[in-house]
Amino acid sequence: MAIPHAQPGEVIDVRPLAERLAASITKTLIKTQHVEVIRMVLPAGKVLTQHKAPGEIIVQCLEGDITFTTMGEPKKLRAGDMLYLAAGESHELEAVEDSSFLLTILFYNSKATT
């Protein structure tokens, strides 16, 4: 069974999950050949080890506190903060608190799986 993603013109609620955060899971909101938008949900202490994305990425913290390490330095992201990285830039992150953020991946020269 395919996972449903938002359709063109559909309104998507990306407000903070607040008291629902602990019971929520990561979910892909939009997925096309050229863009993927994921609402990442990470519990405090969760670490995503160093990796690279296949395209440019934009990370927008919705709630919580995450430390995003890239280009040799940690960057603190809290609600309302946004970070852009070029395609292939190594990075890792740690959720300092229970957190959720939007991860947007742009695919220009590669083909995303749909």
C-alpha positions as CSV (number, residue, x, y, z in Angstrom):
1,M,0.0,0.0,0.0
2,A,1.4,3.4,-1.0
3,I,1.8,6.1,1.7
4,P,-0.4,9.0,0.9
5,H,1.3,12.3,0.3
6,A,-0.3,15.8,-0.1
7,Q,-1.7,16.6,-3.5
8,P,-1.3,19.9,-5.3
9,G,-3.5,22.5,-3.7
10,E,-4.0,20.5,-0.5
11,V,-3.4,22.5,2.8
12,I,-0.9,20.8,5.1
13,D,-0.8,21.6,8.9
14,V,2.8,22.0,10.0
15,R,2.1,23.8,13.3
16,P,4.0,22.5,16.3
17,L,2.7,19.2,17.6
18,A,3.1,20.3,21.2
19,E,1.6,17.7,23.6
20,R,1.3,15.3,20.6
21,L,5.0,15.4,19.9
22,A,6.1,12.4,22.0
23,A,3.5,10.1,20.3
24,S,4.2,11.4,16.7
25,I,6.4,9.8,14.0
26,T,8.3,11.1,11.1
27,K,6.1,11.5,8.0
28,T,6.8,12.4,4.4
29,L,4.3,15.2,3.5
30,I,5.2,15.9,-0.2
31,K,7.2,13.7,-2.6
32,T,7.6,14.4,-6.3
33,Q,10.4,14.0,-8.8
34,H,11.9,17.3,-7.8
35,V,11.1,17.9,-4.1
36,E,10.5,16.0,-0.9
37,V,9.2,17.5,2.3
38,I,9.4,15.5,5.4
39,R,8.3,16.3,8.9
40,M,11.0,14.8,11.1
41,V,10.2,13.9,14.7
42,L,13.1,13.1,17.0
43,P,13.0,12.3,20.7
44,A,15.6,14.0,23.0
45,G,19.0,12.3,22.6
46,K,18.4,10.9,19.2
47,V,21.5,11.3,16.9
48,L,21.5,11.0,13.1
49,T,25.1,10.3,12.4
50,Q,27.1,12.0,9.6
51,H,25.5,11.7,6.2
52,K,24.9,13.6,3.0
53,A,21.6,14.4,1.2
54,P,21.3,13.8,-2.5
55,G,20.2,17.4,-3.2
56,E,20.1,20.8,-1.6
57,I,18.3,20.8,1.8
58,I,16.4,23.3,3.9
59,V,15.8,22.5,7.5
60,Q,13.2,24.5,9.4
61,C,12.9,23.8,13.2
62,L,9.2,23.8,14.2
63,E,9.7,23.0,17.9
64,G,12.3,21.8,20.3
65,D,16.1,22.2,20.1
66,I,18.4,20.4,17.7
67,T,22.2,20.7,17.2
68,F,23.0,20.5,13.5
69,T,26.7,20.0,12.8
70,T,28.0,20.9,9.4
71,M,31.0,22.6,7.8
72,G,33.0,21.9,11.0
73,E,30.8,23.6,13.5
74,P,27.6,23.0,15.5
75,K,24.6,25.1,14.7
76,K,21.8,25.4,17.3
77,L,18.3,25.3,15.8
78,R,15.2,26.2,17.8
79,A,11.6,27.0,16.8
80,G,11.6,29.4,13.9
81,D,15.2,28.8,12.8
82,M,16.1,27.7,9.3
83,L,19.3,26.3,7.8
84,Y,20.2,25.8,4.1
85,L,22.9,23.3,2.9
86,A,24.2,22.7,-0.6
87,A,23.8,19.3,-2.2
88,G,26.2,16.7,-0.8
89,E,27.3,18.7,2.2
90,S,28.1,16.4,5.1
91,H,26.1,16.9,8.3
92,E,24.8,15.2,11.5
93,L,22.3,16.2,14.1
94,E,21.2,15.6,17.6
95,A,17.9,16.3,19.2
96,V,18.7,18.1,22.5
97,E,15.0,18.1,23.3
98,D,12.0,16.3,21.8
99,S,11.9,18.1,18.4
100,S,10.2,18.3,15.1
101,F,11.4,20.1,11.9
102,L,10.6,20.3,8.2
103,L,13.3,18.8,6.0
104,T,13.0,19.9,2.3
105,I,15.2,18.1,-0.2
106,L,15.5,19.6,-3.7
107,F,16.3,17.2,-6.6
108,Y,17.6,18.9,-9.7
109,N,19.9,16.4,-11.4
110,S,18.9,13.3,-9.7
111,K,15.6,11.4,-9.7
112,A,13.7,11.0,-6.5
113,T,11.8,7.8,-6.0
114,T,8.1,8.2,-5.9
